[in-house]
């Protein structure tokens, strides 16, 4: 599950709320061992996702770097090239 969490720091444009939420959701799914919580656990699951998303956004806002921001399209192309070499597609 966590392999879907992407690096969100130092990109131009910055990570969106949706990307931060998706990363938080993947984290909670991994930690809880459940992709869809039961009705009894849904509130706790949703609260955890919200809290982790907020903490993640605070982290991203606080991080500083001297490196130039990465371009999302360039990084995506690199990932596709690595996948093609790895899987022969």
Residue, then its C-alpha position, 0 to 999 in steps of 0.5 A: x500500500x505505501x508504495x503509492x505514497x509519493x515525495x511531496x516536498x520541493x515540487x513546483x507547483x507545491x503539493x495539493x491538498x488532494x495529494x497530501x490527503x491521498x498520502x495520509x490515506x495510504x499511511x492510515x490504510x497501511x498502519x490499520x491493515x485495512x483499506x476500508x474500515x468497518x462502520x464501527x471504525x470509520x470515524x476513527x479512520x477518518x479522524x486519523x486521515x485528517x490529523x495525519x494530512x494536517x501534520x503532513x501539510x505542516x511538515x511540508x510548510x516548515x521544510x526548507x531547502x536550497x535545492x531548486x524545485x523539481x518539475x513534476x513532469x520531468x520526475x514522472x518521465x524519469x519514473x516511467x523510464x525506470x519502470x520500462x527498464x525494470x519491467x521491460x515494457 
